[in-house]
Amino acid sequence: MLTGFEMQNNFSIFPMDPATKMRGGDVPLFRAHEHSSCFQRQCCGPLREFSMDIQSRSGERFMHLYRPFKCTCACFNR
């Protein structure tokens, strides 16, 4: 058994009730799915490269996000 094994993240995005500033419903407005490599998830953690698709309730792609790999090693920074 492995512990601490990173998986691709999935998110449900709910509307907010402006009066209470709490979740305003039981049905999510959007769903977000991360796409990243297993190697980077295990070895690079929060510095990893990933893309994320955000889909509407009907399953249509609403937005696509991309974050490049963030190297913080001093020997690669110039």
Chimera marker file (.cmm) of the C-alpha trace (Angstrom):
<marker_set name="trace">
<marker id="1" x="0.000" y="0.000" z="0.000" r="1" g="1" b="0" radius="0.5"/>
<marker id="2" x="1.269" y="3.443" z="-0.907" r="1" g="1" b="0" radius="0.5"/>
<marker id="3" x="0.582" y="6.488" z="1.199" r="1" g="1" b="0" radius="0.5"/>
<marker id="4" x="0.816" y="10.085" z="0.085" r="1" g="1" b="0" radius="0.5"/>
<marker id="5" x="0.222" y="9.167" z="-3.573" r="1" g="1" b="0" radius="0.5"/>
<marker id="6" x="-0.878" y="12.295" z="-5.454" r="1" g="1" b="0" radius="0.5"/>
<marker id="7" x="-3.823" y="12.002" z="-7.839" r="1" g="1" b="0" radius="0.5"/>
<marker id="8" x="-5.198" y="14.408" z="-10.436" r="1" g="1" b="0" radius="0.5"/>
<marker id="9" x="-7.512" y="16.873" z="-8.679" r="1" g="1" b="0" radius="0.5"/>
<marker id="10" x="-11.211" y="17.295" z="-9.435" r="1" g="1" b="0" radius="0.5"/>
<marker id="11" x="-13.284" y="20.197" z="-8.124" r="1" g="1" b="0" radius="0.5"/>
<marker id="12" x="-16.974" y="21.091" z="-7.955" r="1" g="1" b="0" radius="0.5"/>
<marker id="13" x="-17.661" y="24.846" z="-8.071" r="1" g="1" b="0" radius="0.5"/>
<marker id="14" x="-20.881" y="25.964" z="-6.389" r="1" g="1" b="0" radius="0.5"/>
<marker id="15" x="-22.679" y="29.333" z="-6.481" r="1" g="1" b="0" radius="0.5"/>
<marker id="16" x="-22.387" y="31.612" z="-3.455" r="1" g="1" b="0" radius="0.5"/>
<marker id="17" x="-25.349" y="33.151" z="-1.656" r="1" g="1" b="0" radius="0.5"/>
<marker id="18" x="-24.383" y="36.863" z="-1.349" r="1" g="1" b="0" radius="0.5"/>
<marker id="19" x="-26.414" y="37.329" z="1.848" r="1" g="1" b="0" radius="0.5"/>
<marker id="20" x="-24.749" y="34.560" z="3.846" r="1" g="1" b="0" radius="0.5"/>
<marker id="21" x="-21.498" y="34.247" z="1.855" r="1" g="1" b="0" radius="0.5"/>
<marker id="22" x="-22.024" y="30.496" z="2.010" r="1" g="1" b="0" radius="0.5"/>
<marker id="23" x="-22.657" y="27.891" z="-0.648" r="1" g="1" b="0" radius="0.5"/>
<marker id="24" x="-25.931" y="28.803" z="-2.333" r="1" g="1" b="0" radius="0.5"/>
<marker id="25" x="-27.064" y="25.486" z="-3.776" r="1" g="1" b="0" radius="0.5"/>
<marker id="26" x="-26.616" y="21.753" z="-4.027" r="1" g="1" b="0" radius="0.5"/>
<marker id="27" x="-25.946" y="21.650" z="-7.777" r="1" g="1" b="0" radius="0.5"/>
<marker id="28" x="-22.468" y="22.770" z="-8.898" r="1" g="1" b="0" radius="0.5"/>
<marker id="29" x="-22.214" y="25.505" z="-11.536" r="1" g="1" b="0" radius="0.5"/>
<marker id="30" x="-18.951" y="24.104" z="-12.897" r="1" g="1" b="0" radius="0.5"/>
<marker id="31" x="-16.658" y="21.121" z="-12.569" r="1" g="1" b="0" radius="0.5"/>
<marker id="32" x="-12.885" y="21.367" z="-12.927" r="1" g="1" b="0" radius="0.5"/>
<marker id="33" x="-10.516" y="18.517" z="-13.848" r="1" g="1" b="0" radius="0.5"/>
<marker id="34" x="-6.723" y="18.661" z="-13.556" r="1" g="1" b="0" radius="0.5"/>
<marker id="35" x="-4.471" y="17.044" z="-16.180" r="1" g="1" b="0" radius="0.5"/>
<marker id="36" x="-0.876" y="16.459" z="-15.078" r="1" g="1" b="0" radius="0.5"/>
<marker id="37" x="1.781" y="13.766" z="-15.307" r="1" g="1" b="0" radius="0.5"/>
<marker id="38" x="2.174" y="11.173" z="-12.560" r="1" g="1" b="0" radius="0.5"/>
<marker id="39" x="5.911" y="11.900" z="-12.319" r="1" g="1" b="0" radius="0.5"/>
<marker id="40" x="5.428" y="15.619" z="-11.733" r="1" g="1" b="0" radius="0.5"/>
<marker id="41" x="2.626" y="15.066" z="-9.189" r="1" g="1" b="0" radius="0.5"/>
<marker id="42" x="4.851" y="12.742" z="-7.134" r="1" g="1" b="0" radius="0.5"/>
<marker id="43" x="8.181" y="14.582" z="-7.463" r="1" g="1" b="0" radius="0.5"/>
<marker id="44" x="7.375" y="18.276" z="-7.952" r="1" g="1" b="0" radius="0.5"/>
<marker id="45" x="4.283" y="18.766" z="-5.772" r="1" g="1" b="0" radius="0.5"/>
<marker id="46" x="2.837" y="22.287" z="-6.002" r="1" g="1" b="0" radius="0.5"/>
<marker id="47" x="5.520" y="23.360" z="-8.514" r="1" g="1" b="0" radius="0.5"/>
<marker id="48" x="4.246" y="20.913" z="-11.146" r="1" g="1" b="0" radius="0.5"/>
<marker id="49" x="2.963" y="21.789" z="-14.593" r="1" g="1" b="0" radius="0.5"/>
<marker id="50" x="-0.726" y="21.171" z="-15.175" r="1" g="1" b="0" radius="0.5"/>
<marker id="51" x="-3.680" y="22.110" z="-17.299" r="1" g="1" b="0" radius="0.5"/>
<marker id="52" x="-7.255" y="22.292" z="-16.076" r="1" g="1" b="0" radius="0.5"/>
<marker id="53" x="-10.515" y="22.071" z="-17.955" r="1" g="1" b="0" radius="0.5"/>
<marker id="54" x="-13.514" y="23.796" z="-16.404" r="1" g="1" b="0" radius="0.5"/>
<marker id="55" x="-16.851" y="22.486" z="-17.670" r="1" g="1" b="0" radius="0.5"/>
<marker id="56" x="-20.387" y="23.823" z="-17.322" r="1" g="1" b="0" radius="0.5"/>
<marker id="57" x="-23.294" y="21.764" z="-15.991" r="1" g="1" b="0" radius="0.5"/>
<marker id="58" x="-24.024" y="20.542" z="-19.502" r="1" g="1" b="0" radius="0.5"/>
<marker id="59" x="-20.451" y="19.245" z="-19.926" r="1" g="1" b="0" radius="0.5"/>
<marker id="60" x="-19.308" y="21.949" z="-22.358" r="1" g="1" b="0" radius="0.5"/>
<marker id="61" x="-15.787" y="23.291" z="-21.869" r="1" g="1" b="0" radius="0.5"/>
<marker id="62" x="-16.138" y="26.761" z="-20.345" r="1" g="1" b="0" radius="0.5"/>
<marker id="63" x="-12.462" y="27.546" z="-19.742" r="1" g="1" b="0" radius="0.5"/>
<marker id="64" x="-9.037" y="25.954" z="-20.123" r="1" g="1" b="0" radius="0.5"/>
<marker id="65" x="-6.201" y="26.902" z="-17.738" r="1" g="1" b="0" radius="0.5"/>
<marker id="66" x="-2.502" y="26.085" z="-18.097" r="1" g="1" b="0" radius="0.5"/>
<marker id="67" x="0.267" y="26.557" z="-15.553" r="1" g="1" b="0" radius="0.5"/>
<marker id="68" x="3.887" y="25.850" z="-16.598" r="1" g="1" b="0" radius="0.5"/>
<marker id="69" x="6.423" y="24.086" z="-14.404" r="1" g="1" b="0" radius="0.5"/>
<marker id="70" x="7.920" y="26.470" z="-11.800" r="1" g="1" b="0" radius="0.5"/>
<marker id="71" x="11.574" y="25.650" z="-11.204" r="1" g="1" b="0" radius="0.5"/>
<marker id="72" x="12.904" y="27.241" z="-8.012" r="1" g="1" b="0" radius="0.5"/>
<marker id="73" x="16.397" y="25.758" z="-8.138" r="1" g="1" b="0" radius="0.5"/>
<marker id="74" x="18.981" y="28.573" z="-8.024" r="1" g="1" b="0" radius="0.5"/>
<marker id="75" x="21.213" y="26.846" z="-10.589" r="1" g="1" b="0" radius="0.5"/>
<marker id="76" x="18.507" y="27.197" z="-13.289" r="1" g="1" b="0" radius="0.5"/>
<marker id="77" x="17.553" y="30.820" z="-12.564" r="1" g="1" b="0" radius="0.5"/>
<marker id="78" x="19.488" y="33.492" z="-14.441" r="1" g="1" b="0" radius="0.5"/>
<link id1="1" id2="2" r="1" g="1" b="0" radius="0.2"/>
<link id1="2" id2="3" r="1" g="1" b="0" radius="0.2"/>
<link id1="3" id2="4" r="1" g="1" b="0" radius="0.2"/>
<link id1="4" id2="5" r="1" g="1" b="0" radius="0.2"/>
<link id1="5" id2="6" r="1" g="1" b="0" radius="0.2"/>
<link id1="6" id2="7" r="1" g="1" b="0" radius="0.2"/>
<link id1="7" id2="8" r="1" g="1" b="0" radius="0.2"/>
<link id1="8" id2="9" r="1" g="1" b="0" radius="0.2"/>
<link id1="9" id2="10" r="1" g="1" b="0" radius="0.2"/>
<link id1="10" id2="11" r="1" g="1" b="0" radius="0.2"/>
<link id1="11" id2="12" r="1" g="1" b="0" radius="0.2"/>
<link id1="12" id2="13" r="1" g="1" b="0" radius="0.2"/>
<link id1="13" id2="14" r="1" g="1" b="0" radius="0.2"/>
<link id1="14" id2="15" r="1" g="1" b="0" radius="0.2"/>
<link id1="15" id2="16" r="1" g="1" b="0" radius="0.2"/>
<link id1="16" id2="17" r="1" g="1" b="0" radius="0.2"/>
<link id1="17" id2="18" r="1" g="1" b="0" radius="0.2"/>
<link id1="18" id2="19" r="1" g="1" b="0" radius="0.2"/>
<link id1="19" id2="20" r="1" g="1" b="0" radius="0.2"/>
<link id1="20" id2="21" r="1" g="1" b="0" radius="0.2"/>
<link id1="21" id2="22" r="1" g="1" b="0" radius="0.2"/>
<link id1="22" id2="23" r="1" g="1" b="0" radius="0.2"/>
<link id1="23" id2="24" r="1" g="1" b="0" radius="0.2"/>
<link id1="24" id2="25" r="1" g="1" b="0" radius="0.2"/>
<link id1="25" id2="26" r="1" g="1" b="0" radius="0.2"/>
<link id1="26" id2="27" r="1" g="1" b="0" radius="0.2"/>
<link id1="27" id2="28" r="1" g="1" b="0" radius="0.2"/>
<link id1="28" id2="29" r="1" g="1" b="0" radius="0.2"/>
<link id1="29" id2="30" r="1" g="1" b="0" radius="0.2"/>
<link id1="30" id2="31" r="1" g="1" b="0" radius="0.2"/>
<link id1="31" id2="32" r="1" g="1" b="0" radius="0.2"/>
<link id1="32" id2="33" r="1" g="1" b="0" radius="0.2"/>
<link id1="33" id2="34" r="1" g="1" b="0" radius="0.2"/>
<link id1="34" id2="35" r="1" g="1" b="0" radius="0.2"/>
<link id1="35" id2="36" r="1" g="1" b="0" radius="0.2"/>
<link id1="36" id2="37" r="1" g="1" b="0" radius="0.2"/>
<link id1="37" id2="38" r="1" g="1" b="0" radius="0.2"/>
<link id1="38" id2="39" r="1" g="1" b="0" radius="0.2"/>
<link id1="39" id2="40" r="1" g="1" b="0" radius="0.2"/>
<link id1="40" id2="41" r="1" g="1" b="0" radius="0.2"/>
<link id1="41" id2="42" r="1" g="1" b="0" radius="0.2"/>
<link id1="42" id2="43" r="1" g="1" b="0" radius="0.2"/>
<link id1="43" id2="44" r="1" g="1" b="0" radius="0.2"/>
<link id1="44" id2="45" r="1" g="1" b="0" radius="0.2"/>
<link id1="45" id2="46" r="1" g="1" b="0" radius="0.2"/>
<link id1="46" id2="47" r="1" g="1" b="0" radius="0.2"/>
<link id1="47" id2="48" r="1" g="1" b="0" radius="0.2"/>
<link id1="48" id2="49" r="1" g="1" b="0" radius="0.2"/>
<link id1="49" id2="50" r="1" g="1" b="0" radius="0.2"/>
<link id1="50" id2="51" r="1" g="1" b="0" radius="0.2"/>
<link id1="51" id2="52" r="1" g="1" b="0" radius="0.2"/>
<link id1="52" id2="53" r="1" g="1" b="0" radius="0.2"/>
<link id1="53" id2="54" r="1" g="1" b="0" radius="0.2"/>
<link id1="54" id2="55" r="1" g="1" b="0" radius="0.2"/>
<link id1="55" id2="56" r="1" g="1" b="0" radius="0.2"/>
<link id1="56" id2="57" r="1" g="1" b="0" radius="0.2"/>
<link id1="57" id2="58" r="1" g="1" b="0" radius="0.2"/>
<link id1="58" id2="59" r="1" g="1" b="0" radius="0.2"/>
<link id1="59" id2="60" r="1" g="1" b="0" radius="0.2"/>
<link id1="60" id2="61" r="1" g="1" b="0" radius="0.2"/>
<link id1="61" id2="62" r="1" g="1" b="0" radius="0.2"/>
<link id1="62" id2="63" r="1" g="1" b="0" radius="0.2"/>
<link id1="63" id2="64" r="1" g="1" b="0" radius="0.2"/>
<link id1="64" id2="65" r="1" g="1" b="0" radius="0.2"/>
<link id1="65" id2="66" r="1" g="1" b="0" radius="0.2"/>
<link id1="66" id2="67" r="1" g="1" b="0" radius="0.2"/>
<link id1="67" id2="68" r="1" g="1" b="0" radius="0.2"/>
<link id1="68" id2="69" r="1" g="1" b="0" radius="0.2"/>
<link id1="69" id2="70" r="1" g="1" b="0" radius="0.2"/>
<link id1="70" id2="71" r="1" g="1" b="0" radius="0.2"/>
<link id1="71" id2="72" r="1" g="1" b="0" radius="0.2"/>
<link id1="72" id2="73" r="1" g="1" b="0" radius="0.2"/>
<link id1="73" id2="74" r="1" g="1" b="0" radius="0.2"/>
<link id1="74" id2="75" r="1" g="1" b="0" radius="0.2"/>
<link id1="75" id2="76" r="1" g="1" b="0" radius="0.2"/>
<link id1="76" id2="77" r="1" g="1" b="0" radius="0.2"/>
<link id1="77" id2="78" r="1" g="1" b="0" radius="0.2"/>
</marker_set>
